[in-house]
Amino acid sequence: MTYSEVIERPAKEHFRFYAAYYLPVFAGIRAYTIDELIEGINKADGLSIFYHVFHPMFSSHVVPEDLHNDFAVWIKNELHLDELAYRVSDISAEEPRTVEDVRRDLINILSKESYDVKAKRPFNFMTCKPVVYDLGKEASNFAELLDQIASITFRSIAYHFVFKRVMGYAPKNDFSLWIERNYSEFSDISKKLSLLDPQTYTEEEKLREDLLTILKEVFK
């Protein structure tokens, strides 16, 4: 079978594209100190951890390029604990890690030392209500998957590549799962997709670009 025949070979199952937006809701938790931040992280639901750690990859959720999540931004800007802020920013969230793994890491990092400083402005914990919707688009083969990822709304990429996996709704991102089930000859590409850490992205189109770069390795 030629390369062209492989990428256009009908998949056993079509990839159905969904997207989501995440309505922010105040979680009723505020923190002025590191101890209160730890307490809040312990109490907050998983969707709150998702919102503060992963939602910054959306262009509408603005954070500095060198700080990857809301906790790190607040620690630096309000408590002026720069070293701690960068440690919090650098937590890993690549597969198979979930929001619960991230929660544990945050608490471990924040609990290592005592910090006698209080912010003037609190950290307000937000949670979110995901609203998932069907885009009415499908990929029936590998080539169509590539085309759709290149043009689909980023909210769909985030839903399939990040949200479902980090919330524990799927063992890995949907793209890798679909490739493994339908195109076992591209298992290396599936594994490379799984190595991308969404927590390190603060520009949504950069994540799309990196996904496409890996998927296009089938052309080599």
Backbone as JSON Lines, residues from 0, in Angstrom:
{"i":0,"aa":"M","n":[0.85,-1.2,0.0],"ca":[0.0,0.0,0.0],"c":[0.88,1.25,0.0]}
{"i":1,"aa":"T","n":[0.61,2.19,-0.88],"ca":[1.4,3.4,-0.97],"c":[1.08,4.35,0.18]}
{"i":2,"aa":"Y","n":[1.97,5.34,0.37],"ca":[1.77,6.35,1.41],"c":[0.41,7.02,1.24]}
{"i":3,"aa":"S","n":[0.09,7.43,0.01],"ca":[-1.17,8.11,-0.26],"c":[-2.36,7.23,0.11]}
{"i":4,"aa":"E","n":[-2.23,5.96,-0.19],"ca":[-3.32,5.03,0.12],"c":[-3.5,4.87,1.62]}
{"i":5,"aa":"V","n":[-2.39,4.93,2.37],"ca":[-2.48,4.77,3.83],"c":[-3.21,5.94,4.47]}
{"i":6,"aa":"I","n":[-2.8,7.18,4.14],"ca":[-3.42,8.33,4.82],"c":[-4.86,8.57,4.37]}
{"i":7,"aa":"E","n":[-5.22,8.0,3.2],"ca":[-6.59,8.14,2.73],"c":[-7.41,6.87,2.95]}
{"i":8,"aa":"R","n":[-6.8,5.88,3.57],"ca":[-7.53,4.66,3.89],"c":[-8.62,4.97,4.91]}
{"i":9,"aa":"P","n":[-9.84,4.56,4.66],"ca":[-10.92,4.85,5.6],"c":[-10.63,4.31,7.0]}
{"i":10,"aa":"A","n":[-10.86,5.13,7.99],"ca":[-10.66,4.71,9.37],"c":[-11.79,3.77,9.79]}
{"i":11,"aa":"K","n":[-11.52,2.95,10.78],"ca":[-12.55,2.06,11.3],"c":[-13.68,2.87,11.93]}
{"i":12,"aa":"E","n":[-13.32,4.0,12.51],"ca":[-14.31,4.88,13.14],"c":[-13.98,6.32,12.77]}
{"i":13,"aa":"H","n":[-14.98,7.1,12.47],"ca":[-14.76,8.51,12.15],"c":[-14.4,9.28,13.42]}
{"i":14,"aa":"F","n":[-13.59,10.33,13.25],"ca":[-13.31,11.23,14.37],"c":[-14.34,12.35,14.32]}
{"i":15,"aa":"R","n":[-15.16,12.43,15.35],"ca":[-16.2,13.46,15.44],"c":[-15.67,14.63,16.26]}
{"i":16,"aa":"F","n":[-15.75,15.83,15.73],"ca":[-15.19,17.0,16.4],"c":[-16.23,17.71,17.27]}
{"i":17,"aa":"Y","n":[-15.84,17.91,18.51],"ca":[-16.62,18.7,19.46],"c":[-15.76,19.88,19.91]}
{"i":18,"aa":"A","n":[-16.38,20.85,20.52],"ca":[-15.65,21.98,21.08],"c":[-16.33,22.35,22.4]}
{"i":19,"aa":"A","n":[-15.68,23.21,23.15],"ca":[-16.26,23.62,24.43],"c":[-15.78,25.02,24.79]}
{"i":20,"aa":"Y","n":[-16.63,25.72,25.52],"ca":[-16.16,26.92,26.19],"c":[-16.46,26.74,27.67]}
{"i":21,"aa":"Y","n":[-15.8,27.53,28.49],"ca":[-15.77,27.27,29.93],"c":[-16.22,28.52,30.68]}
{"i":22,"aa":"L","n":[-17.47,28.51,31.1],"ca":[-18.04,29.68,31.77],"c":[-17.42,29.84,33.16]}
{"i":23,"aa":"P","n":[-16.72,30.95,33.42],"ca":[-16.09,31.12,34.73],"c":[-17.11,31.43,35.82]}
{"i":24,"aa":"V","n":[-16.9,30.82,36.98],"ca":[-17.78,31.01,38.12],"c":[-16.9,31.17,39.37]}
{"i":25,"aa":"F","n":[-17.18,32.17,40.18],"ca":[-16.41,32.35,41.42],"c":[-16.64,31.16,42.33]}
{"i":26,"aa":"A","n":[-15.55,30.57,42.81],"ca":[-15.63,29.35,43.61],"c":[-15.89,29.63,45.09]}
{"i":27,"aa":"G","n":[-15.93,30.91,45.47],"ca":[-16.18,31.23,46.87],"c":[-14.97,31.07,47.76]}
{"i":28,"aa":"I","n":[-13.79,31.05,47.18],"ca":[-12.54,30.87,47.93],"c":[-11.59,32.01,47.59]}
{"i":29,"aa":"R","n":[-11.01,32.63,48.63],"ca":[-10.01,33.68,48.43],"c":[-8.77,33.35,49.24]}
{"i":30,"aa":"A","n":[-7.62,33.79,48.74],"ca":[-6.37,33.57,49.46],"c":[-5.55,34.86,49.47]}
{"i":31,"aa":"Y","n":[-5.01,35.18,50.65],"ca":[-4.11,36.34,50.78],"c":[-2.68,35.9,51.08]}
{"i":32,"aa":"T","n":[-2.51,34.66,51.51],"ca":[-1.19,34.15,51.87],"c":[-0.95,32.81,51.19]}
{"i":33,"aa":"I","n":[0.28,32.33,51.26],"ca":[0.58,31.02,50.69],"c":[-0.19,29.92,51.41]}
{"i":34,"aa":"D","n":[-0.29,30.02,52.74],"ca":[-1.04,29.0,53.48],"c":[-2.5,28.97,53.04]}
{"i":35,"aa":"E","n":[-3.07,30.14,52.82],"ca":[-4.46,30.2,52.35],"c":[-4.58,29.7,50.92]}
{"i":36,"aa":"L","n":[-3.53,29.94,50.12],"ca":[-3.54,29.43,48.74],"c":[-3.51,27.9,48.75]}
{"i":37,"aa":"I","n":[-2.68,27.33,49.62],"ca":[-2.62,25.86,49.75],"c":[-3.99,25.32,50.15]}
{"i":38,"aa":"E","n":[-4.6,25.96,51.14],"ca":[-5.93,25.53,51.6],"c":[-6.95,25.6,50.46]}
{"i":39,"aa":"G","n":[-6.87,26.67,49.68],"ca":[-7.79,26.83,48.56],"c":[-7.58,25.78,47.49]}
{"i":40,"aa":"I","n":[-6.33,25.49,47.18],"ca":[-6.03,24.46,46.17],"c":[-6.54,23.11,46.63]}
{"i":41,"aa":"N","n":[-6.45,22.85,47.95],"ca":[-6.98,21.6,48.49],"c":[-8.49,21.51,48.35]}
{"i":42,"aa":"K","n":[-9.17,22.64,48.56],"ca":[-10.63,22.65,48.56],"c":[-11.23,22.73,47.16]}
{"i":43,"aa":"A","n":[-10.55,23.41,46.26],"ca":[-11.12,23.69,44.93],"c":[-11.42,22.41,44.17]}
{"i":44,"aa":"D","n":[-12.44,22.45,43.33],"ca":[-12.75,21.28,42.52],"c":[-11.78,21.18,41.34]}
{"i":45,"aa":"G","n":[-11.84,20.04,40.64],"ca":[-10.92,19.81,39.53],"c":[-11.06,20.83,38.42]}
{"i":46,"aa":"L","n":[-12.28,21.3,38.2],"ca":[-12.5,22.3,37.15],"c":[-11.84,23.63,37.49]}
{"i":47,"aa":"S","n":[-11.68,23.91,38.77],"ca":[-10.98,25.12,39.19],"c":[-9.48,25.0,38.87]}
{"i":48,"aa":"I","n":[-8.9,23.84,39.14],"ca":[-7.49,23.62,38.81],"c":[-7.31,23.71,37.29]}
{"i":49,"aa":"F","n":[-8.23,23.12,36.55],"ca":[-8.17,23.23,35.09],"c":[-8.2,24.69,34.66]}
{"i":50,"aa":"Y","n":[-9.1,25.46,35.22],"ca":[-9.27,26.85,34.8],"c":[-8.0,27.66,35.05]}
{"i":51,"aa":"H","n":[-7.39,27.49,36.2],"ca":[-6.24,28.32,36.55],"c":[-4.93,27.83,35.93]}
{"i":52,"aa":"V","n":[-4.84,26.54,35.61],"ca":[-3.58,26.0,35.09],"c":[-3.6,25.81,33.58]}
{"i":53,"aa":"F","n":[-4.73,25.4,33.01],"ca":[-4.77,25.08,31.59],"c":[-5.52,26.11,30.74]}
{"i":54,"aa":"H","n":[-6.49,26.79,31.31],"ca":[-7.25,27.76,30.54],"c":[-6.4,28.92,30.02]}
{"i":55,"aa":"P","n":[-5.27,29.26,30.67],"ca":[-4.42,30.33,30.12],"c":[-3.88,30.08,28.72]}
{"i":56,"aa":"M","n":[-4.02,28.87,28.19],"ca":[-3.57,28.64,26.8],"c":[-4.49,29.35,25.81]}
{"i":57,"aa":"F","n":[-5.7,29.73,26.23],"ca":[-6.59,30.48,25.35],"c":[-6.15,31.93,25.28]}
{"i":58,"aa":"S","n":[-6.24,32.52,24.11],"ca":[-5.81,33.91,23.93],"c":[-6.63,34.87,24.79]}
{"i":59,"aa":"S","n":[-7.86,34.48,25.13],"ca":[-8.72,35.33,25.95],"c":[-8.32,35.35,27.42]}
{"i":60,"aa":"H","n":[-7.47,34.42,27.82],"ca":[-7.03,34.31,29.22],"c":[-5.57,34.74,29.25]}
{"i":61,"aa":"V","n":[-5.34,36.0,29.54],"ca":[-4.01,36.59,29.36],"c":[-3.11,36.34,30.57]}
{"i":62,"aa":"V","n":[-1.93,35.76,30.31],"ca":[-0.87,35.64,31.3],"c":[0.44,35.99,30.61]}
{"i":63,"aa":"P","n":[1.47,36.37,31.38],"ca":[2.77,36.65,30.76],"c":[3.35,35.41,30.1]}
{"i":64,"aa":"E","n":[4.18,35.6,29.09],"ca":[4.76,34.47,28.38],"c":[5.63,33.59,29.28]}
{"i":65,"aa":"D","n":[6.25,34.18,30.29],"ca":[7.17,33.41,31.13],"c":[6.5,32.79,32.35]}
{"i":66,"aa":"L","n":[5.22,33.02,32.54],"ca":[4.47,32.42,33.64],"c":[3.25,31.73,33.04]}
{"i":67,"aa":"H","n":[3.12,30.44,33.31],"ca":[2.18,29.64,32.55],"c":[0.83,29.41,33.22]}
{"i":68,"aa":"N","n":[0.66,29.86,34.45],"ca":[-0.64,29.64,35.09],"c":[-0.96,30.78,36.06]}
{"i":69,"aa":"D","n":[-2.21,30.86,36.45],"ca":[-2.69,31.97,37.28],"c":[-2.04,31.99,38.66]}
{"i":70,"aa":"F","n":[-1.77,30.82,39.23],"ca":[-1.16,30.77,40.55],"c":[0.22,31.44,40.52]}
{"i":71,"aa":"A","n":[0.99,31.11,39.52],"ca":[2.34,31.68,39.39],"c":[2.28,33.19,39.21]}
{"i":72,"aa":"V","n":[1.34,33.66,38.41],"ca":[1.22,35.11,38.17],"c":[0.9,35.84,39.47]}
{"i":73,"aa":"W","n":[-0.02,35.31,40.24],"ca":[-0.4,35.97,41.51],"c":[0.75,35.95,42.5]}
{"i":74,"aa":"I","n":[1.44,34.82,42.61],"ca":[2.57,34.72,43.55],"c":[3.65,35.74,43.21]}
{"i":75,"aa":"K","n":[3.9,35.95,41.94],"ca":[4.92,36.92,41.55],"c":[4.43,38.36,41.72]}
{"i":76,"aa":"N","n":[3.25,38.65,41.22],"ca":[2.77,40.04,41.19],"c":[2.29,40.55,42.54]}
{"i":77,"aa":"E","n":[1.7,39.68,43.35],"ca":[1.1,40.13,44.61],"c":[1.95,39.81,45.83]}
{"i":78,"aa":"L","n":[2.68,38.7,45.8],"ca":[3.52,38.34,46.94],"c":[4.99,38.63,46.69]}
{"i":79,"aa":"H","n":[5.33,38.86,45.42],"ca":[6.7,39.19,45.01],"c":[7.69,38.08,45.37]}
{"i":80,"aa":"L","n":[7.22,36.85,45.28],"ca":[8.07,35.68,45.51],"c":[8.42,35.09,44.15]}
{"i":81,"aa":"D","n":[9.37,35.71,43.48],"ca":[9.66,35.36,42.09],"c":[10.12,33.92,41.92]}
{"i":82,"aa":"E","n":[11.05,33.48,42.76],"ca":[11.58,32.12,42.61],"c":[10.47,31.09,42.77]}
{"i":83,"aa":"L","n":[9.62,31.28,43.76],"ca":[8.5,30.36,43.97],"c":[7.55,30.41,42.78]}
{"i":84,"aa":"A","n":[7.31,31.59,42.26],"ca":[6.4,31.74,41.12],"c":[6.87,30.92,39.93]}
{"i":85,"aa":"Y","n":[8.16,30.95,39.66],"ca":[8.66,30.22,38.5],"c":[8.65,28.7,38.74]}
{"i":86,"aa":"R","n":[8.82,28.29,39.99],"ca":[8.7,26.85,40.28],"c":[7.26,26.39,40.06]}
{"i":87,"aa":"V","n":[6.32,27.2,40.49],"ca":[4.9,26.87,40.29],"c":[4.56,26.9,38.8]}
{"i":88,"aa":"S","n":[5.16,27.79,38.07],"ca":[4.91,27.9,36.63],"c":[5.4,26.68,35.87]}
{"i":89,"aa":"D","n":[6.45,26.03,36.39],"ca":[7.11,24.96,35.65],"c":[6.61,23.56,35.97]}
{"i":90,"aa":"I","n":[5.5,23.43,36.65],"ca":[4.97,22.09,36.92],"c":[4.63,21.38,35.61]}
{"i":91,"aa":"S","n":[4.79,20.07,35.62],"ca":[4.55,19.28,34.41],"c":[3.1,18.82,34.34]}
{"i":92,"aa":"A","n":[2.56,18.83,33.12],"ca":[1.18,18.37,32.93],"c":[1.04,17.52,31.68]}
{"i":93,"aa":"E","n":[2.14,16.92,31.23],"ca":[2.06,16.07,30.05],"c":[1.4,14.75,30.42]}
{"i":94,"aa":"E","n":[0.97,14.02,29.4],"ca":[0.31,12.74,29.65],"c":[1.23,11.81,30.44]}
{"i":95,"aa":"P","n":[0.62,11.01,31.34],"ca":[-0.82,10.84,31.6],"c":[-1.33,11.67,32.78]}
{"i":96,"aa":"R","n":[-0.64,12.75,33.1],"ca":[-0.98,13.52,34.3],"c":[-2.32,14.24,34.16]}
{"i":97,"aa":"T","n":[-3.03,14.33,35.29],"ca":[-4.35,14.95,35.33],"c":[-4.33,16.16,36.27]}
{"i":98,"aa":"V","n":[-5.47,16.81,36.41],"ca":[-5.55,17.95,37.32],"c":[-5.24,17.53,38.76]}
{"i":99,"aa":"E","n":[-5.52,16.29,39.11],"ca":[-5.22,15.84,40.47],"c":[-3.72,15.7,40.68]}
{"i":100,"aa":"D","n":[-2.99,15.28,39.67],"ca":[-1.53,15.24,39.76],"c":[-0.98,16.66,39.89]}
{"i":101,"aa":"V","n":[-1.54,17.57,39.12],"ca":[-1.11,18.97,39.19],"c":[-1.42,19.56,40.56]}
{"i":102,"aa":"R","n":[-2.59,19.25,41.1],"ca":[-2.95,19.73,42.44],"c":[-1.91,19.28,43.47]}
{"i":103,"aa":"R","n":[-1.55,17.99,43.44],"ca":[-0.57,17.47,44.39],"c":[0.78,18.17,44.24]}
{"i":104,"aa":"D","n":[1.2,18.4,43.0],"ca":[2.48,19.07,42.77],"c":[2.46,20.51,43.3]}
{"i":105,"aa":"L","n":[1.36,21.2,43.05],"ca":[1.25,22.57,43.55],"c":[1.37,22.62,45.07]}
{"i":106,"aa":"I","n":[0.65,21.73,45.73],"ca":[0.68,21.71,47.19],"c":[2.08,21.35,47.7]}
{"i":107,"aa":"N","n":[2.73,20.4,47.05],"ca":[4.08,20.0,47.47],"c":[5.07,21.16,47.33]}
{"i":108,"aa":"I","n":[5.0,21.87,46.22],"ca":[5.91,23.0,45.99],"c":[5.65,24.12,46.99]}
{"i":109,"aa":"L","n":[4.39,24.44,47.21],"ca":[4.04,25.55,48.09],"c":[4.29,25.24,49.56]}
{"i":110,"aa":"S","n":[4.33,23.95,49.91],"ca":[4.46,23.55,51.32],"c":[5.91,23.36,51.77]}
{"i":111,"aa":"K","n":[6.85,23.47,50.86],"ca":[8.25,23.18,51.21],"c":[8.86,24.19,52.16]}
{"i":112,"aa":"E","n":[8.4,25.44,52.12],"ca":[8.93,26.49,52.99],"c":[7.79,27.31,53.57]}
{"i":113,"aa":"S","n":[8.12,28.09,54.6],"ca":[7.14,29.01,55.19],"c":[7.36,30.4,54.6]}
{"i":114,"aa":"Y","n":[6.26,31.07,54.31],"ca":[6.34,32.4,53.7],"c":[5.49,33.37,54.52]}
{"i":115,"aa":"D","n":[6.15,34.33,55.16],"ca":[5.45,35.28,56.02],"c":[5.18,36.57,55.24]}
{"i":116,"aa":"V","n":[4.29,36.48,54.29],"ca":[3.95,37.64,53.47],"c":[2.47,37.55,53.12]}
{"i":117,"aa":"K","n":[1.81,38.72,53.09],"ca":[0.38,38.77,52.81],"c":[0.12,39.73,51.66]}
{"i":118,"aa":"A","n":[-0.71,39.31,50.73],"ca":[-1.02,40.12,49.55],"c":[-2.06,41.19,49.88]}
{"i":119,"aa":"K","n":[-1.97,42.3,49.19],"ca":[-3.01,43.33,49.31],"c":[-4.26,42.92,48.53]}
{"i":120,"aa":"R","n":[-4.03,42.27,47.4],"ca":[-5.14,41.79,46.58],"c":[-5.17,40.27,46.62]}
{"i":121,"aa":"P","n":[-6.32,39.68,46.89],"ca":[-6.39,38.23,47.06],"c":[-6.34,37.46,45.74]}
{"i":122,"aa":"F","n":[-6.04,36.19,45.86],"ca":[-6.24,35.27,44.74],"c":[-7.67,34.79,44.83]}
{"i":123,"aa":"N","n":[-8.46,35.09,43.84],"ca":[-9.86,34.66,43.8],"c":[-9.97,33.37,42.99]}
{"i":124,"aa":"F","n":[-10.31,32.3,43.65],"ca":[-10.45,31.02,42.95],"c":[-11.7,31.03,42.08]}
{"i":125,"aa":"M","n":[-11.49,30.67,40.84],"ca":[-12.59,30.51,39.9],"c":[-12.73,29.03,39.57]}
{"i":126,"aa":"T","n":[-13.94,28.6,39.33],"ca":[-14.15,27.3,38.71],"c":[-14.83,27.59,37.37]}
{"i":127,"aa":"C","n":[-15.3,26.58,36.69],"ca":[-15.94,26.84,35.4],"c":[-16.99,25.78,35.09]}
{"i":128,"aa":"K","n":[-17.91,26.15,34.22],"ca":[-18.93,25.23,33.74],"c":[-18.68,24.97,32.26]}
{"i":129,"aa":"P","n":[-18.2,23.78,31.9],"ca":[-17.94,23.48,30.49],"c":[-19.25,23.36,29.71]}
{"i":130,"aa":"V","n":[-19.29,24.01,28.57],"ca":[-20.42,23.89,27.65],"c":[-19.87,23.25,26.38]}
{"i":131,"aa":"V","n":[-20.22,21.98,26.17],"ca":[-19.69,21.2,25.05],"c":[-20.71,21.19,23.91]}
{"i":132,"aa":"Y","n":[-20.22,21.37,22.69],"ca":[-21.13,21.38,21.55],"c":[-20.5,20.67,20.35]}
{"i":133,"aa":"D","n":[-21.36,20.06,19.56],"ca":[-20.96,19.3,18.37],"c":[-20.75,20.27,17.21]}
{"i":134,"aa":"L","n":[-19.58,20.19,16.58],"ca":[-19.29,21.07,15.45],"c":[-19.85,20.56,14.13]}
{"i":135,"aa":"G","n":[-20.36,19.34,14.13],"ca":[-20.9,18.78,12.9],"c":[-19.82,18.46,11.87]}
{"i":136,"aa":"K","n":[-18.59,18.23,12.34],"ca":[-17.48,17.93,11.43],"c":[-16.84,16.61,11.82]}
{"i":137,"aa":"E","n":[-16.37,15.88,10.8],"ca":[-15.75,14.58,11.03],"c":[-14.51,14.42,10.18]}
{"i":138,"aa":"A","n":[-13.67,13.48,10.6],"ca":[-12.54,13.03,9.77],"c":[-12.73,11.54,9.55]}
{"i":139,"aa":"S","n":[-12.75,11.13,8.29],"ca":[-12.95,9.72,7.97],"c":[-11.64,9.01,7.66]}
{"i":140,"aa":"N","n":[-10.55,9.79,7.58],"ca":[-9.22,9.19,7.39],"c":[-8.16,10.13,7.96]}
{"i":141,"aa":"F","n":[-6.91,9.69,7.93],"ca":[-5.83,10.47,8.53],"c":[-5.66,11.82,7.85]}
{"i":142,"aa":"A","n":[-5.75,11.84,6.54],"ca":[-5.58,13.1,5.8],"c":[-6.63,14.12,6.21]}
{"i":143,"aa":"E","n":[-7.86,13.66,6.41],"ca":[-8.92,14.58,6.82],"c":[-8.71,15.08,8.25]}
{"i":144,"aa":"L","n":[-8.16,14.22,9.11],"ca":[-7.85,14.66,10.47],"c":[-6.86,15.82,10.43]}
{"i":145,"aa":"L","n":[-5.83,15.67,9.61],"ca":[-4.82,16.71,9.46],"c":[-5.45,18.01,8.96]}
{"i":146,"aa":"D","n":[-6.29,17.91,7.96],"ca":[-6.95,19.1,7.39],"c":[-7.85,19.79,8.42]}
{"i":147,"aa":"Q","n":[-8.57,18.98,9.18],"ca":[-9.5,19.57,10.16],"c":[-8.74,20.27,11.28]}
{"i":148,"aa":"I","n":[-7.67,19.67,11.77],"ca":[-6.9,20.29,12.85],"c":[-6.3,21.61,12.39]}
{"i":149,"aa":"A","n":[-5.96,21.69,11.11],"ca":[-5.38,22.93,10.56],"c":[-6.39,24.07,10.53]}
{"i":150,"aa":"S","n":[-7.68,23.76,10.47],"ca":[-8.67,24.81,10.27],"c":[-9.73,24.92,11.36]}
{"i":151,"aa":"I","n":[-9.86,23.92,12.18],"ca":[-10.92,23.88,13.18],"c":[-10.7,24.96,14.25]}
{"i":152,"aa":"T","n":[-11.77,25.39,14.91],"ca":[-11.62,26.33,16.01],"c":[-10.71,25.75,17.08]}
{"i":153,"aa":"F","n":[-9.91,26.62,17.7],"ca":[-8.98,26.13,18.72],"c":[-9.73,25.52,19.89]}
{"i":154,"aa":"R","n":[-10.95,25.95,20.12],"ca":[-11.72,25.37,21.23],"c":[-11.94,23.87,21.05]}
{"i":155,"aa":"S","n":[-11.96,23.43,19.81],"ca":[-12.08,21.99,19.55],"c":[-10.76,21.28,19.86]}
{"i":156,"aa":"I","n":[-9.66,21.88,19.44],"ca":[-8.34,21.29,19.73],"c":[-8.15,21.17,21.24]}
{"i":157,"aa":"A","n":[-8.48,22.23,21.97],"ca":[-8.31,22.21,23.42],"c":[-9.19,21.15,24.07]}
{"i":158,"aa":"Y","n":[-10.41,20.99,23.58],"ca":[-11.32,19.99,24.15],"c":[-10.77,18.59,23.94]}
{"i":159,"aa":"H","n":[-10.35,18.28,22.73],"ca":[-9.91,16.92,22.42],"c":[-8.5,16.62,22.89]}
{"i":160,"aa":"F","n":[-7.62,17.63,22.86],"ca":[-6.23,17.36,23.2],"c":[-5.92,17.59,24.68]}
{"i":161,"aa":"V","n":[-6.69,18.47,25.32],"ca":[-6.35,18.84,26.69],"c":[-7.46,18.49,27.68]}
{"i":162,"aa":"F","n":[-8.63,19.08,27.52],"ca":[-9.65,19.03,28.56],"c":[-10.03,17.62,28.98]}
{"i":163,"aa":"K","n":[-10.41,16.77,28.05],"ca":[-10.88,15.43,28.4],"c":[-9.81,14.63,29.12]}
{"i":164,"aa":"R","n":[-8.58,14.78,28.67],"ca":[-7.49,14.0,29.27],"c":[-7.12,14.51,30.66]}
{"i":165,"aa":"V","n":[-6.93,15.83,30.82],"ca":[-6.49,16.33,32.12],"c":[-7.58,16.21,33.18]}
{"i":166,"aa":"M","n":[-8.84,16.18,32.75],"ca":[-9.93,15.98,33.71],"c":[-10.13,14.51,34.06]}
{"i":167,"aa":"G","n":[-9.4,13.63,33.41],"ca":[-9.51,12.21,33.7],"c":[-10.64,11.52,32.98]}
{"i":168,"aa":"Y","n":[-11.23,12.17,31.97],"ca":[-12.33,11.57,31.22],"c":[-11.83,10.62,30.14]}
{"i":169,"aa":"A","n":[-10.54,10.68,29.82],"ca":[-9.93,9.81,28.81],"c":[-8.49,9.53,29.24]}
{"i":170,"aa":"P","n":[-7.96,8.35,28.91],"ca":[-6.6,8.0,29.36],"c":[-5.5,8.8,28.67]}
{"i":171,"aa":"K","n":[-5.79,9.32,27.49],"ca":[-4.84,10.17,26.78],"c":[-5.63,11.05,25.82]}
{"i":172,"aa":"N","n":[-4.95,11.93,25.1],"ca":[-5.66,12.84,24.21],"c":[-6.39,12.08,23.1]}
{"i":173,"aa":"D","n":[-7.49,12.66,22.63],"ca":[-8.34,11.98,21.65],"c":[-7.64,11.72,20.32]}
{"i":174,"aa":"F","n":[-6.73,12.61,19.92],"ca":[-6.05,12.43,18.63],"c":[-5.16,11.19,18.67]}
{"i":175,"aa":"S","n":[-4.4,11.04,19.75],"ca":[-3.53,9.87,19.88],"c":[-4.35,8.58,19.96]}
{"i":176,"aa":"L","n":[-5.44,8.62,20.71],"ca":[-6.29,7.43,20.83],"c":[-6.83,7.01,19.47]}
{"i":177,"aa":"W","n":[-7.3,7.98,18.7],"ca":[-7.88,7.67,17.39],"c":[-6.83,7.13,16.44]}
{"i":178,"aa":"I","n":[-5.65,7.71,16.44],"ca":[-4.57,7.22,15.57],"c":[-4.2,5.8,15.95]}
{"i":179,"aa":"E","n":[-4.07,5.51,17.23],"ca":[-3.7,4.16,17.67],"c":[-4.75,3.13,17.25]}
{"i":180,"aa":"R","n":[-6.01,3.5,17.31],"ca":[-7.09,2.57,16.98],"c":[-7.25,2.34,15.48]}
{"i":181,"aa":"N","n":[-6.87,3.35,14.7],"ca":[-7.16,3.28,13.27],"c":[-5.94,3.23,12.37]}
{"i":182,"aa":"Y","n":[-4.79,3.69,12.86],"ca":[-3.57,3.74,12.04],"c":[-2.38,3.33,12.9]}
{"i":183,"aa":"S","n":[-2.33,2.05,13.23],"ca":[-1.27,1.56,14.11],"c":[0.12,1.8,13.55]}
{"i":184,"aa":"E","n":[0.23,1.93,12.22],"ca":[1.54,2.18,11.62],"c":[2.07,3.57,11.97]}
{"i":185,"aa":"F","n":[1.21,4.43,12.5],"ca":[1.63,5.77,12.9],"c":[1.72,5.89,14.43]}
{"i":186,"aa":"S","n":[2.04,4.8,15.1],"ca":[2.08,4.81,16.57],"c":[3.14,5.77,17.11]}
{"i":187,"aa":"D","n":[4.24,5.95,16.38],"ca":[5.28,6.89,16.82],"c":[4.73,8.31,16.87]}
{"i":188,"aa":"I","n":[3.89,8.65,15.91],"ca":[3.3,9.99,15.89],"c":[2.35,10.16,17.07]}
{"i":189,"aa":"S","n":[1.59,9.13,17.35],"ca":[0.7,9.16,18.5],"c":[1.48,9.43,19.78]}
{"i":190,"aa":"K","n":[2.61,8.75,19.93],"ca":[3.43,8.92,21.14],"c":[4.01,10.32,21.23]}
{"i":191,"aa":"K","n":[4.41,10.88,20.11],"ca":[4.98,12.24,20.11],"c":[3.92,13.28,20.48]}
{"i":192,"aa":"L","n":[2.7,13.07,20.02],"ca":[1.62,13.98,20.42],"c":[1.44,13.97,21.93]}
{"i":193,"aa":"S","n":[1.54,12.78,22.5],"ca":[1.33,12.63,23.94],"c":[2.42,13.3,24.77]}
{"i":194,"aa":"L","n":[3.55,13.58,24.16],"ca":[4.65,14.21,24.89],"c":[4.5,15.73,25.01]}
{"i":195,"aa":"L","n":[3.61,16.32,24.23],"ca":[3.39,17.77,24.32],"c":[2.72,18.11,25.65]}
{"i":196,"aa":"D","n":[3.26,19.1,26.34],"ca":[2.73,19.5,27.64],"c":[1.88,20.77,27.47]}
{"i":197,"aa":"P","n":[0.56,20.66,27.56],"ca":[-0.3,21.83,27.31],"c":[-0.14,22.94,28.33]}
{"i":198,"aa":"Q","n":[0.39,22.61,29.51],"ca":[0.55,23.62,30.56],"c":[1.61,24.65,30.19]}
{"i":199,"aa":"T","n":[2.45,24.33,29.22],"ca":[3.53,25.25,28.84],"c":[3.12,26.22,27.74]}
{"i":200,"aa":"Y","n":[1.89,26.11,27.26],"ca":[1.45,26.97,26.15],"c":[0.61,28.14,26.66]}
{"i":201,"aa":"T","n":[0.99,29.34,26.24],"ca":[0.18,30.52,26.53],"c":[-0.3,31.17,25.23]}
{"i":202,"aa":"E","n":[0.01,30.54,24.09],"ca":[-0.48,30.99,22.79],"c":[-1.16,29.81,22.11]}
{"i":203,"aa":"E","n":[-2.45,29.94,21.87],"ca":[-3.21,28.81,21.34],"c":[-2.72,28.35,19.98]}
{"i":204,"aa":"E","n":[-2.34,29.27,19.11],"ca":[-1.92,28.86,17.77],"c":[-0.57,28.15,17.77]}
{"i":205,"aa":"K","n":[0.24,28.39,18.81],"ca":[1.51,27.66,18.91],"c":[1.25,26.18,19.17]}
{"i":206,"aa":"L","n":[0.26,25.87,19.97],"ca":[-0.08,24.47,20.21],"c":[-0.59,23.83,18.92]}
{"i":207,"aa":"R","n":[-1.45,24.52,18.19],"ca":[-1.93,23.98,16.91],"c":[-0.75,23.71,15.98]}
{"i":208,"aa":"E","n":[0.16,24.67,15.92],"ca":[1.34,24.55,15.04],"c":[2.17,23.32,15.4]}
{"i":209,"aa":"D","n":[2.38,23.1,16.69],"ca":[3.19,21.95,17.12],"c":[2.48,20.63,16.84]}
{"i":210,"aa":"L","n":[1.17,20.6,17.01],"ca":[0.4,19.4,16.67],"c":[0.54,19.08,15.18]}
{"i":211,"aa":"L","n":[0.4,20.08,14.35],"ca":[0.49,19.87,12.9],"c":[1.9,19.44,12.48]}
{"i":212,"aa":"T","n":[2.91,20.01,13.12],"ca":[4.29,19.62,12.8],"c":[4.5,18.14,13.04]}
{"i":213,"aa":"I","n":[3.98,17.64,14.14],"ca":[4.12,16.21,14.45],"c":[3.3,15.37,13.48]}
{"i":214,"aa":"L","n":[2.06,15.76,13.23],"ca":[1.21,14.99,12.33],"c":[1.77,14.93,10.91]}
{"i":215,"aa":"K","n":[2.43,15.99,10.49],"ca":[2.98,16.03,9.14],"c":[4.24,15.19,8.97]}
{"i":216,"aa":"E","n":[4.71,14.59,10.06],"ca":[5.86,13.7,9.95],"c":[5.54,12.47,9.1]}
{"i":217,"aa":"V","n":[4.26,12.22,8.86],"ca":[3.91,11.11,7.98],"c":[4.4,11.36,6.56]}
{"i":218,"aa":"F","n":[4.68,12.62,6.23],"ca":[5.15,12.95,4.88],"c":[6.63,12.67,4.7]}
{"i":219,"aa":"K","n":[7.35,12.45,5.8],"ca":[8.81,12.27,5.71],"c":[9.16,10.84,5.31]}
